[in-house]
Amino acid sequence: MVSAAGGAHAQPAFELADCRLDGVSVPARCGSLTVFEDRAAGAGRTLDLEIVVIPAVSDNADPDPLFFLAGGPGQAATDLAGPTLPLFADVRRSRDLVFVDQRGTGGSGRMRCAFFEGDSAEEAVGESLQFDALPLDELRECLAEVEAGADPRQYTTPVAMDDLDAVRAALGYERINLYGGSYGTRAALVYMRRHPDRVRTAVLDGLAPVAMRLPTNMNADAHRALDRLFADCAADPGCREAFPDLPATFAAVLEELEANPRRLDTTHPRTGEPFALEMSAVGFAGGLRNALYNTTLSSLVPWTVTRAAAGDFAPFLAQLAPLVESGEAINVGMFLSVVCAEDVARLAAGEAERMAGEGMLGRLTMEVTNDACSVWPAAELPDDYFEPVRSAAPALLLSGDLDPVTPPRWGETVMDGLTDALHVVAPGAGHGVLPRGCTRDVVAEFIEAGTHAGLDASCIERLRRPPFLLSAAGTDP
């Protein structure tokens, strides 16, 4: 039977309606599924899960769709349908694409308060590039506002993955394919553990497993990525000539900002609004860490660091402009509900403070997260939740070797529990391999075949870092 979702499977348990989404040029079907906020109790307050199905092109579609699991944690999957659609164009020829806003994000019971949403355009502009700690008094006020309509303890990954399976069942799909990026890999792994018979394949891009105590890896993984960038610049004749001692230049910027933080009166790089901020050493390092996620942005790092050493921070702020909008799309409440319960709660006393002092790049994120979790309530999860996920489902793992937050070592950790998995490392990719080069073709081939046996992923292993920007004029001709 052909369902309202567009695939060949059982009739769904609720109606989807035709809809048009911003940035999506093809028809879609939209709807929502009502679930209990407290799934264990099966009673009380409810929330509606926002669902978007982009039907397969084929009238005789395969019965197993691709479910997209967003990152963050805190991104809304339906917001990413537009930019994601071209990456799965080949998959969509024969399979529905399904986007479900995880509880606490987008249209699925988003935890709202004035602090998160921004009371005004000026405040939203100001908060998007601040490099200081989260104001805890305002966070407490926000929590009180959130708790008037939601229990933050009910927004962890295992609860959300049971939501996802309820959506699968309601749409009438027997088995599904999973794609998860960044935190979405953790969500996918948890789904694989809790609903093993429902997984046909899984593509995990930038592994953030349940074993990762998120704040503790920030410094080590980010400094590894920065050291790789310094080495690659030194090995490139043009970059070496333009920036002959980049590590020392970077150290000099941090030393100067440590002694003399700078007040910058500038304009917001994306909105053009007047903007003032206090640039500290830890703030500069934290912003640089964010730029390392994307290899195109990180190709600007030698130049922006050198300009900062000369007292010009405008290129640095402009480098971060593409990251501002994506950062604003994160629901902070859902982020904290996940991270405080699944990562920070497992830290020994003083561990976060000690590890924050072991490097500069991740210090700000670690300190802010640890402080925020002293306010935000955390669910108690059973000890076995943190054990490695074991699964026999065919899985394709993707890691960027230049990734500052989920480098290949985390993929190797996950491989220990998967009996039918292939781990592919992209030498020139940062955080998220799917958009790079031939990766989308390899992913489509894997999903179509339902196995990695015979899969040729060598083109991914040939990906290289983009050329370094050597000046405002660009790269070497």
KEFI-757421 format. One record per residue (C-alpha): residue number from 1; residue in three letters; chain; x, y, z. Coordinates in steps of 0.2 Angstrom, whole numbers, padded with zeros to 4 digits. Each point is the difference from the previous one (the first is absolute). Layout:
N
 num residuo cadena    c1    c2    c3
 NUM     Ala      A     X     Y     Z
...
This chain:
477
 num residuo cadena    c1    c2    c3
   1     Met      A  0000  0000  0000
   2     Val      A  0007  0017 -0004
   3     Ser      A -0002  0011  0016
   4     Ala      A -0003  0019  0002
   5     Ala      A  0019  0001  0003
   6     Gly      A  0003 -0006 -0018
   7     Gly      A  0009 -0016  0002
   8     Ala      A -0006 -0018 -0002
   9     His      A -0005 -0005  0018
  10     Ala      A -0014 -0001  0012
  11     Gln      A -0013  0014  0001
  12     Pro      A  0006  0013  0013
  13     Ala      A -0009  0002  0016
  14     Phe      A -0003  0018 -0002
  15     Glu      A -0002  0012 -0015
  16     Leu      A  0014  0010 -0008
  17     Ala      A -0004  0016 -0010
  18     Asp      A  0008  0008 -0015
  19     Cys      A  0012  0013  0005
  20     Arg      A  0014  0012 -0006
  21     Leu      A  0016  0003  0010
  22     Asp      A  0012  0014 -0001
  23     Gly      A  0014 -0005 -0011
  24     Val      A -0008 -0016 -0006
  25     Ser      A -0005  0001 -0018
  26     Val      A -0009 -0017 -0001
  27     Pro      A -0017 -0005  0008
  28     Ala      A  0000 -0006  0017
  29     Arg      A -0012 -0008  0012
  30     Cys      A -0002  0008  0018
  31     Gly      A -0008 -0005  0016
  32     Ser      A  0002 -0004  0019
  33     Leu      A -0001 -0014  0012
  34     Thr      A -0006  0003  0018
  35     Val      A  0010 -0009  0013
  36     Phe      A  0001  0000  0019
  37     Glu      A  0014  0011  0007
  38     Asp      A  0003 -0013  0013
  39     Arg      A  0000 -0016 -0011
  40     Ala      A  0004 -0011  0015
  41     Ala      A -0016  0006  0009
  42     Gly      A -0011 -0001 -0016
  43     Ala      A -0010  0014  0007
  44     Gly      A  0000  0019  0004
  45     Arg      A  0006  0014 -0011
  46     Thr      A  0002 -0003 -0019
  47     Leu      A  0010  0008 -0014
  48     Asp      A -0002 -0001 -0019
  49     Leu      A  0015 -0006 -0010
  50     Glu      A  0003  0009 -0016
  51     Ile      A  0002 -0011 -0015
  52     Val      A  0004  0003 -0018
  53     Val      A  0001 -0013 -0014
  54     Ile      A  0007  0004 -0017
  55     Pro      A -0007 -0014 -0010
  56     Ala      A  0011 -0011 -0012
  57     Val      A  0001  0005 -0018
  58     Ser      A -0005 -0018 -0006
  59     Asp      A -0018 -0005  0001
  60     Asn      A  0006 -0017  0004
  61     Ala      A  0010  0005  0015
  62     Asp      A  0010 -0011  0011
  63     Pro      A -0009 -0004  0017
  64     Asp      A  0015  0006  0011
  65     Pro      A  0002  0019  0001
  66     Leu      A  0015  0010  0006
  67     Phe      A -0003  0008  0017
  68     Phe      A  0011  0016  0003
  69     Leu      A  0007  0003  0017
  70     Ala      A  0006  0017  0004
  71     Gly      A  0015  0006  0010
  72     Gly      A  0003  0012  0014
  73     Pro      A -0007 -0006  0010
  74     Gly      A -0014  0012 -0002
  75     Gln      A -0002  0002 -0019
  76     Ala      A -0017 -0003 -0008
  77     Ala      A  0000 -0013 -0014
  78     Thr      A -0014  0009 -0010
  79     Asp      A  0011  0016 -0001
  80     Leu      A  0013 -0010 -0009
  81     Ala      A -0011 -0008 -0013
  82     Gly      A  0005  0014 -0013
  83     Pro      A  0019 -0001  0002
  84     Thr      A -0001 -0019  0002
  85     Leu      A -0011 -0004 -0015
  86     Pro      A  0014  0001 -0014
  87     Leu      A  0011 -0011  0011
  88     Phe      A -0012 -0014 -0001
  89     Ala      A -0007  0003 -0018
  90     Asp      A  0005 -0018 -0005
  91     Val      A -0007 -0008  0015
  92     Arg      A -0017  0009 -0003
  93     Arg      A -0001 -0007 -0017
  94     Ser      A -0007 -0016  0008
  95     Arg      A -0003  0004  0019
  96     Asp      A -0009  0013  0010
  97     Leu      A  0010  0012  0010
  98     Val      A -0007  0003  0018
  99     Phe      A  0004  0014  0011
 100     Val      A -0006  0000  0018
 101     Asp      A  0003  0014  0012
 102     Gln      A  0007 -0008  0016
 103     Arg      A -0010  0005  0015
 104     Gly      A  0006  0016  0007
 105     Thr      A  0004  0007 -0018
 106     Gly      A -0009  0009 -0014
 107     Gly      A -0018 -0004  0000
 108     Ser      A  0001 -0014  0013
 109     Gly      A -0002  0008  0017
 110     Arg      A  0014  0012 -0002
 111     Met      A  0005  0006  0017
 112     Arg      A -0002  0019 -0002
 113     Cys      A  0004  0014  0011
 114     Ala      A  0005  0018 -0003
 115     Phe      A  0018 -0003  0004
 116     Phe      A  0002 -0013 -0013
 117     Glu      A -0011  0008 -0013
 118     Gly      A  0006  0018  0002
 119     Asp      A -0011  0014  0005
 120     Ser      A  0005  0011 -0014
 121     Ala      A  0011  0000 -0016
 122     Glu      A  0013  0009  0009
 123     Glu      A  0001 -0013  0014
 124     Ala      A  0000 -0014 -0013
 125     Val      A  0015  0009 -0009
 126     Gly      A  0009  0002  0016
 127     Glu      A -0002 -0017  0007
 128     Ser      A  0005 -0009 -0017
 129     Leu      A  0019  0005  0002
 130     Gln      A  0002  0002  0018
 131     Phe      A  0016 -0008  0007
 132     Asp      A -0004 -0001  0018
 133     Ala      A -0009 -0012  0012
 134     Leu      A -0018 -0003  0000
 135     Pro      A -0008  0012  0013
 136     Leu      A -0007 -0012  0013
 137     Asp      A -0012  0012  0007
 138     Glu      A -0009  0001 -0017
 139     Leu      A  0002 -0018 -0002
 140     Arg      A -0010 -0003  0016
 141     Glu      A -0013  0012 -0005
 142     Cys      A -0001 -0009 -0017
 143     Leu      A -0002 -0017  0009
 144     Ala      A -0014  0006  0010
 145     Glu      A -0009  0006 -0016
 146     Val      A  0004 -0017 -0008
 147     Glu      A -0006 -0011  0014
 148     Ala      A -0017  0009  0000
 149     Gly      A -0004 -0010 -0016
 150     Ala      A  0013 -0014 -0001
 151     Asp      A  0011 -0012  0011
 152     Pro      A  0018  0001 -0007
 153     Arg      A  0004 -0017  0007
 154     Gln      A -0011 -0008 -0013
 155     Tyr      A  0010  0006 -0015
 156     Thr      A  0014 -0012  0000
 157     Thr      A  0006 -0011 -0015
 158     Pro      A -0008 -0017  0005
 159     Val      A -0017  0008  0002
 160     Ala      A  0002  0010 -0016
 161     Met      A  0004 -0016 -0009
 162     Asp      A -0015 -0009  0006
 163     Asp      A -0010  0015 -0007
 164     Leu      A  0009 -0003 -0017
 165     Asp      A -0006 -0018  0000
 166     Ala      A -0017  0005  0004
 167     Val      A  0000  0011 -0015
 168     Arg      A  0007 -0014 -0011
 169     Ala      A -0014 -0011  0006
 170     Ala      A -0013  0013 -0003
 171     Leu      A  0006  0003 -0018
 172     Gly      A -0001 -0018 -0003
 173     Tyr      A  0018 -0004 -0004
 174     Glu      A  0007 -0017  0006
 175     Arg      A  0018  0004 -0001
 176     Ile      A  0010  0016 -0003
 177     Asn      A  0017  0006 -0005
 178     Leu      A  0008  0013  0012
 179     Tyr      A  0012  0014 -0004
 180     Gly      A  0007  0009  0015
 181     Gly      A  0012  0014  0000
 182     Ser      A  0010  0006  0016
 183     Tyr      A -0012 -0002  0015
 184     Gly      A -0012 -0009 -0013
 185     Thr      A  0013 -0014  0000
 186     Arg      A -0003 -0003  0019
 187     Ala      A -0019  0001 -0003
 188     Ala      A  0002 -0013 -0014
 189     Leu      A  0010 -0011  0011
 190     Val      A -0013  0001  0014
 191     Tyr      A -0014 -0004 -0012
 192     Met      A  0010 -0015 -0007
 193     Arg      A  0002 -0007  0018
 194     Arg      A -0018  0003  0005
 195     His      A -0009 -0005 -0017
 196     Pro      A  0013 -0012 -0008
 197     Asp      A -0013 -0009 -0011
 198     Arg      A -0005  0016 -0008
 199     Val      A  0017  0006 -0007
 200     Arg      A  0004 -0005 -0018
 201     Thr      A  0016  0010 -0001
 202     Ala      A  0008  0015  0009
 203     Val      A  0012  0013 -0006
 204     Leu      A  0009  0009  0014
 205     Asp      A  0009  0016 -0004
 206     Gly      A  0012  0007  0013
 207     Leu      A -0002 -0012  0015
 208     Ala      A -0006  0007  0017
 209     Pro      A -0003 -0017  0009
 210     Val      A -0008 -0002  0017
 211     Ala      A  0017 -0003  0007
 212     Met      A  0005  0018 -0004
 213     Arg      A -0001  0011  0015
 214     Leu      A -0002  0015 -0011
 215     Pro      A  0009  0014  0009
 216     Thr      A  0015 -0010  0004
 217     Asn      A  0006 -0003 -0018
 218     Met      A -0001  0018 -0005
 219     Asn      A  0018  0005  0003
 220     Ala      A  0009 -0015 -0006
 221     Asp      A -0010 -0002 -0016
 222     Ala      A  0000  0018 -0004
 223     His      A  0019  0002  0003
 224     Arg      A  0003 -0015 -0011
 225     Ala      A -0009  0008 -0014
 226     Leu      A  0009  0016  0002
 227     Asp      A  0017 -0008  0001
 228     Arg      A -0005 -0009 -0017
 229     Leu      A -0004  0017 -0007
 230     Phe      A  0017  0007  0005
 231     Ala      A  0009 -0015 -0007
 232     Asp      A -0009  0001 -0016
 233     Cys      A  0004  0019 -0002
 234     Ala      A  0018 -0003  0003
 235     Ala      A  0000 -0014 -0013
 236     Asp      A -0008  0011 -0013
 237     Pro      A  0013  0012 -0008
 238     Gly      A -0012  0014 -0003
 239     Cys      A -0007 -0001  0018
 240     Arg      A  0017 -0002  0008
 241     Glu      A  0007  0016 -0009
 242     Ala      A -0016  0010  0004
 243     Phe      A -0001 -0005  0018
 244     Pro      A  0018 -0006  0005
 245     Asp      A -0003 -0004  0018
 246     Leu      A -0018 -0002  0003
 247     Pro      A  0000 -0009  0017
 248     Ala      A  0010  0014  0007
 249     Thr      A -0012  0013 -0007
 250     Phe      A -0015 -0009  0007
 251     Ala      A  0009 -0001  0017
 252     Ala      A  0004  0018 -0001
 253     Val      A -0018  0005 -0003
 254     Leu      A -0006 -0010  0015
 255     Glu      A  0014  0007  0011
 256     Glu      A -0005  0018 -0004
 257     Leu      A -0019 -0004  0002
 258     Glu      A  0004 -0008  0017
 259     Ala      A  0009  0015  0006
 260     Asn      A -0011  0013 -0009
 261     Pro      A -0018 -0005 -0005
 262     Arg      A -0006  0011 -0015
 263     Arg      A -0016  0009 -0001
 264     Leu      A -0005 -0001 -0018
 265     Asp      A -0013  0013 -0007
 266     Thr      A -0005 -0007 -0017
 267     Thr      A -0014 -0006 -0010
 268     His      A -0008 -0017  0001
 269     Pro      A  0007 -0010 -0015
 270     Arg      A -0016 -0007 -0006
 271     Thr      A -0013  0013  0005
 272     Gly      A  0010  0016 -0001
 273     Glu      A -0007  0006  0017
 274     Pro      A  0012  0010  0011
 275     Phe      A  0008 -0012  0012
 276     Ala      A  0012  0000  0014
 277     Leu      A  0008 -0014  0009
 278     Glu      A  0014 -0004  0012
 279     Met      A  0013 -0010 -0009
 280     Ser      A  0010 -0011  0012
 281     Ala      A  0013 -0014 -0003
 282     Val      A -0013 -0013  0004
 283     Gly      A -0013  0008 -0011
 284     Phe      A  0012  0001 -0014
 285     Ala      A  0005 -0018  0002
 286     Gly      A -0018 -0006  0001
 287     Gly      A -0004  0009 -0016
 288     Leu      A  0014 -0007 -0009
 289     Arg      A -0005 -0017  0006
 290     Asn      A -0017  0002 -0008
 291     Ala      A  0008  0005 -0016
 292     Leu      A  0010 -0016 -0001
 293     Tyr      A -0016 -0010 -0002
 294     Asn      A -0001  0005 -0018
 295     Thr      A  0015 -0002 -0011
 296     Thr      A -0005  0015 -0011
 297     Leu      A  0000  0011  0015
 298     Ser      A  0015 -0007  0007
 299     Ser      A  0010  0004 -0016
 300     Leu      A -0002  0018  0006
 301     Val      A  0008 -0003  0017
 302     Pro      A  0018  0004 -0004
 303     Trp      A -0005  0016 -0007
 304     Thr      A -0012  0005  0013
 305     Val      A  0012 -0004  0014
 306     Thr      A  0013  0010 -0008
 307     Arg      A -0012  0015 -0002
 308     Ala      A -0005 -0002  0018
 309     Ala      A  0018  0001  0005
 310     Ala      A  0001  0016 -0009
 311     Gly      A -0015  0006  0010
 312     Asp      A -0013 -0002 -0013
 313     Phe      A -0014 -0012  0005
 314     Ala      A -0012  0004 -0014
 315     Pro      A  0005 -0015 -0011
 316     Phe      A -0001 -0011  0016
 317     Leu      A -0018  0005  0003
 318     Ala      A -0004 -0001 -0019
 319     Gln      A  0006 -0018  0000
 320     Leu      A -0012 -0004  0014
 321     Ala      A -0015  0008 -0009
 322     Pro      A -0006 -0016 -0009
 323     Leu      A  0000 -0009  0017
 324     Val      A -0011  0013  0009
 325     Glu      A -0016 -0005 -0009
 326     Ser      A  0003 -0019  0003
 327     Gly      A  0003  0004  0019
 328     Glu      A -0016  0010  0001
 329     Ala      A -0009 -0016 -0006
 330     Ile      A  0005 -0010  0015
 331     Asn      A -0013 -0001  0014
 332     Val      A  0010  0002  0015
 333     Gly      A -0013 -0008  0012
 334     Met      A  0000 -0016 -0009
 335     Phe      A  0019  0001 -0002
 336     Leu      A  0002  0001  0019
 337     Ser      A -0013 -0013  0003
 338     Val      A  0010 -0012 -0010
 339     Val      A  0018  0005  0005
 340     Cys      A -0003  0002  0018
 341     Ala      A -0008 -0017  0002
 342     Glu      A  0011 -0010 -0012
 343     Asp      A  0017  0008  0001
 344     Val      A  0003  0013  0015
 345     Ala      A -0009 -0011  0013
 346     Arg      A  0013 -0013 -0002
 347     Leu      A  0015  0012  0004
 348     Ala      A  0009 -0003  0016
 349     Ala      A  0001  0015  0012
 350     Gly      A  0013  0013 -0007
 351     Glu      A  0003 -0010 -0016
 352     Ala      A -0008  0013 -0012
 353     Glu      A  0010  0014  0008
 354     Arg      A  0016 -0010 -0001
 355     Met      A -0002 -0005 -0018
 356     Ala      A -0005  0018 -0004
 357     Gly      A  0017  0005  0005
 358     Glu      A  0009 -0012 -0012
 359     Gly      A -0003  0011 -0015
 360     Met      A -0007  0016 -0006
 361     Leu      A -0011 -0005 -0015
 362     Gly      A -0013 -0009  0009
 363     Arg      A  0001  0009  0017
 364     Leu      A -0015  0012 -0003
 365     Thr      A -0012 -0014 -0006
 366     Met      A  0005 -0011  0015
 367     Glu      A -0002  0014  0013
 368     Val      A -0016  0006 -0007
 369     Thr      A -0008 -0017 -0001
 370     Asn      A  0006 -0006  0017
 371     Asp      A -0007  0016  0008
 372     Ala      A -0017 -0001 -0009
 373     Cys      A -0002 -0018  0005
 374     Ser      A  0002  0006  0018
 375     Val      A -0017  0008 -0003
 376     Trp      A -0009 -0010 -0013
 377     Pro      A -0008 -0016  0007
 378     Ala      A  0007 -0017 -0007
 379     Ala      A -0010 -0016 -0002
 380     Glu      A  0008 -0015  0008
 381     Leu      A  0004 -0013 -0012
 382     Pro      A  0004 -0019  0003
 383     Asp      A  0018 -0005  0000
 384     Asp      A -0002 -0011 -0014
 385     Tyr      A -0005  0014 -0011
 386     Phe      A  0019  0005 -0001
 387     Glu      A  0006 -0017 -0005
 388     Pro      A  0005 -0001 -0019
 389     Val      A -0014 -0003 -0012
 390     Arg      A  0000 -0017 -0008
 391     Ser      A -0009 -0003 -0016
 392     Ala      A  0001 -0012 -0015
 393     Ala      A -0008  0013 -0012
 394     Pro      A  0010  0005 -0015
 395     Ala      A  0008  0016  0004
 396     Leu      A  0011  0012 -0009
 397     Leu      A  0011  0012  0011
 398     Leu      A  0007  0016 -0006
 399     Ser      A  0013  0010  0009
 400     Gly      A  0010  0016 -0006
 401     Asp      A  0018 -0001  0005
 402     Leu      A  0000  0019  0003
 403     Asp      A -0015  0000  0011
 404     Pro      A  0002  0010  0016
 405     Val      A -0014 -0009  0010
 406     Thr      A -0003 -0017 -0007
 407     Pro      A  0016 -0006 -0008
 408     Pro      A  0003 -0018 -0005
 409     Arg      A  0004 -0007  0017
 410     Trp      A -0018  0001  0004
 411     Gly      A -0005 -0010 -0015
 412     Glu      A  0013 -0013  0005
 413     Thr      A -0008 -0001  0017
 414     Val      A -0017 -0003 -0007
 415     Met      A  0006 -0013 -0012
 416     Asp      A  0004 -0011  0015
 417     Gly      A -0019 -0004  0002
 418     Leu      A -0005 -0001 -0018
 419     Thr      A  0002 -0017 -0009
 420     Asp      A -0005  0006 -0017
 421     Ala      A  0008  0017 -0002
 422     Leu      A  0013  0009 -0011
 423     His      A  0009  0015  0006
 424     Val      A  0006  0013 -0013
 425     Val      A  0011  0014  0004
 426     Ala      A  0001  0015 -0011
 427     Pro      A  0017  0008  0001
 428     Gly      A -0005  0018 -0005
 429     Ala      A -0017  0001  0009
 430     Gly      A -0005  0009  0016
 431     His      A -0016 -0003  0009
 432     Gly      A -0012 -0008 -0012
 433     Val      A  0006 -0010 -0015
 434     Leu      A -0016 -0002 -0009
 435     Pro      A  0001  0017 -0010
 436     Arg      A  0018 -0003 -0006
 437     Gly      A  0004 -0007 -0017
 438     Cys      A -0007 -0017 -0004
 439     Thr      A -0006 -0004  0017
 440     Arg      A -0019  0002 -0004
 441     Asp      A  0002 -0013 -0015
 442     Val      A  0009 -0012  0012
 443     Val      A -0014  0002  0013
 444     Ala      A -0014 -0002 -0013
 445     Glu      A  0009 -0016 -0007
 446     Phe      A  0001 -0007  0018
 447     Ile      A -0018  0003  0004
 448     Glu      A -0006 -0007 -0017
 449     Ala      A  0010 -0016  0002
 450     Gly      A -0004 -0002  0019
 451     Thr      A  0018 -0006  0003
 452     His      A  0018  0007 -0001
 453     Ala      A  0006 -0016 -0008
 454     Gly      A  0008  0005 -0016
 455     Leu      A -0002  0019  0003
 456     Asp      A  0014  0010 -0007
 457     Ala      A  0003  0015  0011
 458     Ser      A  0018  0004 -0006
 459     Cys      A -0006  0017 -0007
 460     Ile      A -0004  0006  0018
 461     Glu      A  0017 -0005  0006
 462     Arg      A  0007  0011 -0014
 463     Leu      A -0008  0016  0006
 464     Arg      A  0012  0014  0005
 465     Arg      A  0000  0016  0010
 466     Pro      A -0005  0015 -0011
 467     Pro      A  0014  0013 -0004
 468     Phe      A  0004  0012  0013
 469     Leu      A -0005  0018 -0002
 470     Leu      A  0017  0010 -0001
 471     Ser      A -0007  0018  0001
 472     Ala      A -0016  0010 -0003
 473     Ala      A  0003 -0004 -0019
 474     Gly      A -0002 -0019  0003
 475     Thr      A  0010 -0015 -0003
 476     Asp      A  0015 -0003 -0011
 477     Pro      A -0005  0001 -0019
